[in-house]
Amino acid sequence: MSGGSAAVDRGRAAVDELVGLLDLAAVEPAGAPTTMDPLVPLAGVFIGRGAARGTTRRYGGLIAAQALAAAGRTVKSGRPVHSLHAYFTRPGDSRRPITYRVETLRDGQSMSTRRVVAIQRDTPIFFLTASFHDPGSGLEHEQPAPKVPAPDEVPTLAQLLADAPRTLAAVEHMLFAFDARYIGPPPWEQKAGEQALDAPCRAWVRVAGTLPDDPLVHAGALTFISDLPLLLDSMVAGHRQAWGPGDAGVSIDHTVWFHRPCRADEWLLYDCRSPWAASGRGLATGRLYAMNGDLVATVAQEGLLRWRGGA
């Protein structure tokens, strides 16, 4: 088999793995009251399988994507997600399955709201509220996309990290089904005085293969993409600080507003910046634009910034 064919097969296998991770198994029928709040009906209980790669600490974007998939499975067809709000309360084990309990908070004429509790080893580790809305019509405006080089004019991660094979291997392992291309120097390559504190971190991102046409799959993949390290990177950009051994950037809450449907297997420009950091925490916001300039989603995240090596 040629190298090109092998790469295509590896990419297809990775995308199939991603789709499988978002295909949750239903294990309990809807209608019963929840044990956490007997006044709220249970919409369903689902199992999300663990990933067969990466560190044991579960990647937050995967938990959020699986929780959204669970919530979306309980909402009527044709009512897409318009926002999710999530809190990471405990670290999860990426190798073990997670149980997602979905509660029905509301089913109205045009909106549905779901609450999801992710449970592992009989302990809640993550909470998500998702809202779904029948598309309507009204006023329209959006902030235009920044002018940046096209994806094929931006170096790949393999080119960017050619001199750091261990870092490349670790990043590719985490991004197993995704292609990410930084625009401008990433935080670990910044030099003194090179970048202002309010400068954005930008990258073109996409699923590195073709996804099914199911809108919920694309919303889940977009949620996965939204928690890529670019947000945490933007919190340290301008400080000339890179993540090192013993350091940690940890998401503690995460919000996504979905503005319009998009395909997560087509290039999206992720434009991230951090308006604030102090007290061991940082805030980052991000905008995701389609290739045609449409703003498809807005993201906000707060993270813990732990520097054990000083700085």
ZIZI-V494199 format. One record per residue. N is the residue number from 1. PSI is psi in degrees with one decimal (NA if undefined). OMEGA is omega in whole degrees, 0 to 359 (* if undefined). Layout:
n->N psi->PSI omega->OMEGA
n->N psi->PSI omega->OMEGA
This chain:
n->1 psi->135.1 omega->180
n->2 psi->160.4 omega->179
n->3 psi->-39.4 omega->180
n->4 psi->-43.6 omega->179
n->5 psi->-39.1 omega->179
n->6 psi->-40.8 omega->180
n->7 psi->-41.0 omega->179
n->8 psi->-43.9 omega->180
n->9 psi->-39.8 omega->178
n->10 psi->-41.0 omega->179
n->11 psi->-42.1 omega->179
n->12 psi->-41.4 omega->180
n->13 psi->-38.9 omega->180
n->14 psi->-41.3 omega->179
n->15 psi->-39.9 omega->176
n->16 psi->-37.7 omega->178
n->17 psi->-42.8 omega->179
n->18 psi->-46.4 omega->179
n->19 psi->-39.7 omega->178
n->20 psi->-37.0 omega->178
n->21 psi->-27.7 omega->180
n->22 psi->-2.6 omega->180
n->23 psi->88.7 omega->186
n->24 psi->152.2 omega->179
n->25 psi->127.1 omega->176
n->26 psi->132.5 omega->184
n->27 psi->-6.1 omega->181
n->28 psi->135.7 omega->181
n->29 psi->159.1 omega->178
n->30 psi->165.6 omega->173
n->31 psi->-28.0 omega->182
n->32 psi->151.3 omega->175
n->33 psi->155.2 omega->177
n->34 psi->154.7 omega->177
n->35 psi->-24.8 omega->182
n->36 psi->-34.3 omega->179
n->37 psi->99.4 omega->184
n->38 psi->-12.2 omega->179
n->39 psi->-11.3 omega->183
n->40 psi->122.7 omega->181
n->41 psi->146.8 omega->178
n->42 psi->124.3 omega->180
n->43 psi->-26.4 omega->181
n->44 psi->162.4 omega->176
n->45 psi->132.7 omega->185
n->46 psi->153.9 omega->177
n->47 psi->126.2 omega->173
n->48 psi->124.6 omega->184
n->49 psi->158.1 omega->179
n->50 psi->160.6 omega->178
n->51 psi->148.4 omega->182
n->52 psi->18.1 omega->184
n->53 psi->170.4 omega->174
n->54 psi->-175.3 omega->180
n->55 psi->168.5 omega->181
n->56 psi->-24.4 omega->178
n->57 psi->122.7 omega->188
n->58 psi->133.7 omega->179
n->59 psi->124.5 omega->186
n->60 psi->-35.3 omega->180
n->61 psi->-32.6 omega->178
n->62 psi->-42.0 omega->178
n->63 psi->-46.8 omega->180
n->64 psi->-40.6 omega->180
n->65 psi->-41.9 omega->179
n->66 psi->-40.1 omega->179
n->67 psi->-40.4 omega->177
n->68 psi->-40.4 omega->178
n->69 psi->-40.6 omega->179
n->70 psi->-46.6 omega->179
n->71 psi->-45.0 omega->182
n->72 psi->-28.0 omega->179
n->73 psi->-17.9 omega->183
n->74 psi->3.0 omega->182
n->75 psi->145.8 omega->183
n->76 psi->148.6 omega->181
n->77 psi->142.9 omega->178
n->78 psi->3.4 omega->177
n->79 psi->92.1 omega->187
n->80 psi->159.9 omega->177
n->81 psi->139.9 omega->174
n->82 psi->-15.7 omega->175
n->83 psi->153.9 omega->171
n->84 psi->146.2 omega->179
n->85 psi->126.3 omega->189
n->86 psi->149.4 omega->174
n->87 psi->130.9 omega->174
n->88 psi->112.0 omega->186
n->89 psi->-28.1 omega->178
n->90 psi->150.0 omega->176
n->91 psi->144.6 omega->177
n->92 psi->164.4 omega->177
n->93 psi->115.8 omega->187
n->94 psi->-19.6 omega->183
n->95 psi->-12.8 omega->184
n->96 psi->149.4 omega->176
n->97 psi->159.5 omega->178
n->98 psi->138.7 omega->175
n->99 psi->129.4 omega->180
n->100 psi->113.2 omega->177
n->101 psi->120.3 omega->184
n->102 psi->127.1 omega->180
n->103 psi->141.6 omega->178
n->104 psi->109.9 omega->176
n->105 psi->-32.6 omega->182
n->106 psi->140.7 omega->167
n->107 psi->99.6 omega->181
n->108 psi->-170.1 omega->181
n->109 psi->-33.3 omega->182
n->110 psi->-6.7 omega->183
n->111 psi->147.6 omega->173
n->112 psi->142.0 omega->179
n->113 psi->134.1 omega->180
n->114 psi->145.7 omega->172
n->115 psi->134.8 omega->183
n->116 psi->132.6 omega->174
n->117 psi->123.2 omega->177
n->118 psi->127.6 omega->186
n->119 psi->132.5 omega->176
n->120 psi->131.5 omega->183
n->121 psi->42.3 omega->177
n->122 psi->21.2 omega->182
n->123 psi->128.7 omega->174
n->124 psi->128.9 omega->180
n->125 psi->-8.8 omega->189
n->126 psi->141.7 omega->178
n->127 psi->139.3 omega->180
n->128 psi->138.3 omega->169
n->129 psi->128.6 omega->181
n->130 psi->141.5 omega->180
n->131 psi->138.9 omega->183
n->132 psi->142.0 omega->189
n->133 psi->133.3 omega->173
n->134 psi->125.9 omega->180
n->135 psi->137.7 omega->178
n->136 psi->-158.0 omega->179
n->137 psi->158.2 omega->180
n->138 psi->-158.1 omega->180
n->139 psi->150.3 omega->179
n->140 psi->135.7 omega->167
n->141 psi->161.4 omega->177
n->142 psi->152.6 omega->175
n->143 psi->130.0 omega->184
n->144 psi->155.2 omega->178
n->145 psi->145.3 omega->176
n->146 psi->155.3 omega->177
n->147 psi->118.0 omega->184
n->148 psi->163.6 omega->175
n->149 psi->152.2 omega->178
n->150 psi->160.0 omega->182
n->151 psi->-39.3 omega->182
n->152 psi->-3.7 omega->175
n->153 psi->2.1 omega->183
n->154 psi->137.9 omega->181
n->155 psi->145.0 omega->174
n->156 psi->167.4 omega->177
n->157 psi->-36.0 omega->179
n->158 psi->-39.0 omega->178
n->159 psi->-40.2 omega->183
n->160 psi->-35.7 omega->185
n->161 psi->29.3 omega->182
n->162 psi->-30.9 omega->181
n->163 psi->5.8 omega->180
n->164 psi->71.4 omega->187
n->165 psi->-33.2 omega->180
n->166 psi->-42.5 omega->177
n->167 psi->-42.5 omega->179
n->168 psi->-45.3 omega->181
n->169 psi->-41.7 omega->181
n->170 psi->-42.8 omega->181
n->171 psi->-44.1 omega->180
n->172 psi->-33.0 omega->178
n->173 psi->-41.1 omega->180
n->174 psi->-38.8 omega->182
n->175 psi->27.2 omega->194
n->176 psi->-37.4 omega->184
n->177 psi->12.0 omega->187
n->178 psi->151.7 omega->173
n->179 psi->125.1 omega->179
n->180 psi->131.0 omega->182
n->181 psi->109.6 omega->181
n->182 psi->140.3 omega->174
n->183 psi->114.5 omega->186
n->184 psi->175.9 omega->184
n->185 psi->129.8 omega->174
n->186 psi->165.3 omega->185
n->187 psi->-36.2 omega->184
n->188 psi->-8.5 omega->179
n->189 psi->3.2 omega->182
n->190 psi->143.2 omega->177
n->191 psi->163.2 omega->182
n->192 psi->127.5 omega->176
n->193 psi->7.9 omega->186
n->194 psi->-30.7 omega->186
n->195 psi->135.5 omega->179
n->196 psi->158.4 omega->182
n->197 psi->-30.9 omega->183
n->198 psi->11.0 omega->180
n->199 psi->144.1 omega->182
n->200 psi->156.3 omega->165
n->201 psi->126.9 omega->185
n->202 psi->146.5 omega->176
n->203 psi->149.8 omega->168
n->204 psi->133.6 omega->182
n->205 psi->151.4 omega->175
n->206 psi->161.7 omega->168
n->207 psi->132.9 omega->187
n->208 psi->53.9 omega->180
n->209 psi->-179.7 omega->183
n->210 psi->127.8 omega->177
n->211 psi->159.1 omega->171
n->212 psi->163.9 omega->183
n->213 psi->-6.3 omega->182
n->214 psi->118.3 omega->180
n->215 psi->-31.9 omega->180
n->216 psi->-33.4 omega->176
n->217 psi->-42.5 omega->180
n->218 psi->-37.0 omega->176
n->219 psi->-39.6 omega->177
n->220 psi->-43.7 omega->178
n->221 psi->-38.3 omega->177
n->222 psi->-38.6 omega->176
n->223 psi->-42.4 omega->176
n->224 psi->-49.2 omega->180
n->225 psi->-38.8 omega->186
n->226 psi->-20.9 omega->181
n->227 psi->16.2 omega->175
n->228 psi->157.8 omega->186
n->229 psi->-7.9 omega->182
n->230 psi->-36.1 omega->179
n->231 psi->-50.7 omega->178
n->232 psi->-36.3 omega->177
n->233 psi->-39.0 omega->182
n->234 psi->-23.4 omega->179
n->235 psi->-24.4 omega->181
n->236 psi->-9.3 omega->179
n->237 psi->137.4 omega->182
n->238 psi->-17.1 omega->176
n->239 psi->-1.7 omega->183
n->240 psi->44.7 omega->183
n->241 psi->128.2 omega->176
n->242 psi->153.7 omega->177
n->243 psi->133.4 omega->180
n->244 psi->-179.2 omega->179
n->245 psi->130.2 omega->180
n->246 psi->-16.2 omega->177
n->247 psi->158.4 omega->181
n->248 psi->133.1 omega->168
n->249 psi->119.9 omega->188
n->250 psi->126.4 omega->176
n->251 psi->133.7 omega->175
n->252 psi->-24.4 omega->170
n->253 psi->158.5 omega->189
n->254 psi->133.8 omega->180
n->255 psi->137.8 omega->175
n->256 psi->130.0 omega->170
n->257 psi->121.2 omega->181
n->258 psi->113.0 omega->186
n->259 psi->-36.5 omega->179
n->260 psi->155.2 omega->179
n->261 psi->148.3 omega->176
n->262 psi->167.4 omega->175
n->263 psi->124.7 omega->179
n->264 psi->-7.5 omega->177
n->265 psi->10.4 omega->171
n->266 psi->156.4 omega->187
n->267 psi->134.2 omega->175
n->268 psi->134.3 omega->176
n->269 psi->120.3 omega->179
n->270 psi->112.0 omega->184
n->271 psi->106.0 omega->187
n->272 psi->144.5 omega->174
n->273 psi->161.2 omega->183
n->274 psi->115.0 omega->180
n->275 psi->-11.8 omega->186
n->276 psi->145.0 omega->169
n->277 psi->134.3 omega->178
n->278 psi->164.8 omega->174
n->279 psi->29.1 omega->179
n->280 psi->9.5 omega->179
n->281 psi->161.4 omega->175
n->282 psi->153.7 omega->177
n->283 psi->135.7 omega->177
n->284 psi->147.1 omega->174
n->285 psi->150.0 omega->180
n->286 psi->149.0 omega->174
n->287 psi->136.7 omega->179
n->288 psi->122.2 omega->182
n->289 psi->140.8 omega->172
n->290 psi->168.6 omega->181
n->291 psi->-29.0 omega->181
n->292 psi->4.1 omega->178
n->293 psi->-5.4 omega->179
n->294 psi->134.7 omega->173
n->295 psi->115.1 omega->186
n->296 psi->-23.2 omega->180
n->297 psi->152.6 omega->173
n->298 psi->140.1 omega->186
n->299 psi->144.7 omega->172
n->300 psi->142.0 omega->182
n->301 psi->139.4 omega->170
n->302 psi->138.8 omega->182
n->303 psi->154.3 omega->170
n->304 psi->135.4 omega->180
n->305 psi->109.4 omega->185
n->306 psi->114.4 omega->181
n->307 psi->105.8 omega->180
n->308 psi->-17.9 omega->181
n->309 psi->8.5 omega->182
n->310 psi->172.2 omega->178
n->311 psi->NA omega->*
